[in-house]
Amino acid sequence: MTTSRTSPRAIDLRPPHHRIERRAILWWTLQSLALWVPVLAVMTAGYVLWEAARPWLAVALIVAGVLAVISTVVEPWWRYAVHRWEATDEAVYGSSGWLVREWRVAPISRVQTVDAVRGPIEQMLGLSTLRVTTASSKGAIDIVGLDRDVAAEAAERLTTIAQMTPGDAT
């Protein structure tokens, strides 16, 4: 008795090809400003109004200012240089991070759900996050900074491919 087994196609383990939208730089910059402006405003008000605390608040204000500049100016450009994505008939590829870089590959057979997620700033900038949930304990692959139409098209395409792929994504 002979049995015929079809082996799944091998997944090409390589970095993803596609860049995210350049507007993601502005998105990350606005997120950083939303965090740092209130922090620096409170610290500056404390420095101006509380004379006894000025010596230590000056140091804290300088440190916070340096961190704010790094977070607002350097980090968005660095992340843009690192973030890549790709979705093929075999797998979803994602590369992200800035201090800690992460490269993930999810075979289509492991895909459980595909969503396009858009927060308020993303909506304002016409961006979207493609969230591909897999059977992995590591969690979803989030591909941030995509054009909203590209993310919607990719979500639809991945959903169609995942439905045609045999298996139960576990």
N, C-alpha and C positions, 0 to 999 in steps of 0.2 A: 504494500500500500504506500503510495506517495502522496504527500500533502504539499500543497503549494502555499508558500508564505510570501506575502509581499512585505518587503521591509520598507519602513518609512524613509523618505529622502533625508539625506544627511543635511544638517543645518550648517551653513557656512559661518563659522565663528570668526567674525571680523567686526571692526568698528562700523557703526552706522554711517550712512552717506549724507543725509539731508541736514542742512542747518535749520534752526528755528527762525522765526521772523525777527528782523532787526528791532521791531517795536518792543520786543521782550526786554531790551535794555531799559527803555523808558518805564516799562511795567515794574521791573525790579528797583529802579531808581525811585519811583513813586512809593513803592512799598517801604523802602528804607527811610524815605523822608517822613512818611506817616508814623514811623517809629521814633526817629531821632529828633524831629522838630519839637514835639512836646517834651521829651526828656531834656533837651538843651534849654528850652524855654523855662522849665521849672528850675533847673540848676542855675540859670542866669538870674532869674528872679530871686532865688535864695541868696546868690552872691551879692546882688544889689541891696537887698533888704535886710540881710542878716550879717552885720559887720563882724561879729565875733567868729563867724564861720568862714570868713573869706579866705584865710590861709589854706585850709584843707579843701574848700570848695573850688578854689582856683586850680588846684592840682586835678581834682575830679573833673572839672570842666574842660581842662586841656586834654585829659585822657579820653573823655567822652567825645570831644571834638575830633580828635584824631581817628577814633573808631568810627565816628559818623562819616568822616570823609572817605575812609577806606570802604565802608559799607555802601556808601552812596555813589562813589565815583569809580572805585577799582572793581568791586565785586560784580556789578552788572556786566561790565565789559569782559571780565574774566569768565563769568558764567556763559556769556554768549559765545566765547571762543571754544568752550568745552562742550556745550550741549549739542547733541546730534540725535537724529532719530531715523528710523526706517521701518517700514512694514512690507513684508514680502508674503508670498503665498505659503511660506514655510515657517516664518517667525516674525516677532516684533523685536526690534533692537532699540535700546535707549542708552544714551550716555549723558550723565549729568554731574553736577557738583561744582564746587570751586575750591574749597580747602580739601574736602574729602571727595574724590571722584568715584563715581559708580558707573559701571558698564553692565547692562543686563540684557539677556536674550531670553525671550519666552517663545517656545515652540507653539505654533497655532493650535496644536492638539491640547495644549494646557490652558487655552484662553477660556474663561468662564463668562465674563461680561466685558463690554466695551462701552465707554461713556465719554461724551464730550462735556466737560465741566467749565463753567465760566463765572468767575467772581466779578464783583462790580467794576474793578479797575480793568480787568480783562475785557469786559463788555464794552467799556468806554473806548478801549484801544482796538477793538475788533479781533481780540485774541481768544484762544481757548486752550484748555488742557485736555489732552487725550489720555484717559485713564483705562488701562488694560488690566483687568483683574484676572489673575491666574490661580491655579491650584497650589501655588507656592506659599509656604509659610512666611516668606519674605514680604509678601503683599503685592500690591498693584505696581505696574510700571506707569509712572506719570510722565508724559511727554508734554512739557510746558512750553508756552510761547509759540503755539501754532496759530496761523490764520484761522479764523473761525470756520471758513468754508473748507479749508484743507482738513481741519480736524473732523468736521462733520462727514466729509467724503471718506476719510480714512476709517472713521468709526463704522460707517455703512459697509465699506469694503471688507473690513476685518470681521464684522458680524456675519456677512455672507460667507466668507471663507471658512470661518469657524463652524458655521452650521453645516457646511459640506464636508468637514473633516470628521472622519470616524473616531469614535471614542467618546468618553464622558468628561473630558477635561479634568481628570483626577490623577 
